[in-house]
Amino acid sequence: MNKMIFSAAFAGLVVSGAANAADMQRSTPYYQPPAGSYYNWSGAYAGANVGYQWGKVKNTGTNPSGLEGGLQLGYNWQNGQFVFGGETDLQISGADDTFAPFKFSNPWFGTLRGRAGLAMNNILFFGTLGLAYGGLKGETAGLSESKTHIGWTGGLGVEVGFNQQWSAKIEYLYADLSNRAYSITGTQNGLSNSIVRVGVNYHF
């Protein structure tokens, strides 16, 4: 008889516990968002890019153009959908042009820019503005002259995250390297150009 009473009481406790657990599960459901439903743009990143540039050297008839490529390094902060940060890059360029009697080329350039944009999950639309610097080389009649110029740059772009480590971007930049005096031309020369490039970034 005691065994029957104990068994009945134990069964009652099990049924009651199961019912309470079911009630608690219904009242406080556990939700786990689907994997990849939110892309976090915050943090440091580094990558490489390649593109094409075209422009003109002021006070000459030369319009240097050619392929360019280089490396970039940056950092993002994110607040809701708003993303802002900074990026620097250094490029090697094959842009040059000859217009008698002068040849001008832009063998290298770099930028230091702020970036700000709007994220739609893993798609980031951004604008950028900052400092530009680079080399300009002039040649004529066996003489050559090279100077480093400083100016400004600005542009727009879009970046897409494939996963939390890798993203790809396409961007347009306008860069204006201010005038400096060149003895071979006897006047002030500078470079203004447009750049379209694609790149990939690894996010740390």
Secondary structure as the mmCIF struct_conf table of DSSP 4:
data_model
#
loop_
_struct_conf.conf_type_id
_struct_conf.id
_struct_conf.beg_label_comp_id
_struct_conf.beg_label_asym_id
_struct_conf.beg_label_seq_id
_struct_conf.end_label_comp_id
_struct_conf.end_label_asym_id
_struct_conf.end_label_seq_id
HELX_RH_AL_P HELX_RH_AL_P1 ASN A 2 SER A 27
BEND BEND1 THR A 28 THR A 28
HELX_LH_PP_P HELX_LH_PP_P1 PRO A 33 PRO A 34
TURN_TY1_P TURN_TY1_P1 ALA A 35 GLY A 36
BEND BEND2 SER A 37 TYR A 38
STRN STRN1 GLY A 43 VAL A 57
TURN_TY1_P TURN_TY1_P2 LYS A 58 ASN A 59
BEND BEND3 THR A 60 GLY A 61
STRN STRN2 SER A 65 ASN A 79
TURN_TY1_P TURN_TY1_P3 GLY A 80 GLN A 81
STRN STRN3 PHE A 82 PHE A 99
TURN_TY1_P TURN_TY1_P4 ALA A 100 PRO A 101
STRN STRN4 PHE A 102 MET A 120
TURN_TY1_P TURN_TY1_P5 ASN A 121 ASN A 122
STRN STRN5 ILE A 123 THR A 140
TURN_TY1_P TURN_TY1_P6 ALA A 141 GLY A 142
STRN STRN6 LEU A 143 GLY A 161
BEND BEND4 PHE A 162 GLN A 165
STRN STRN7 TRP A 166 TYR A 182
TURN_TY1_P TURN_TY1_P7 SER A 183 GLY A 186
STRN STRN8 THR A 187 HIS A 203
#
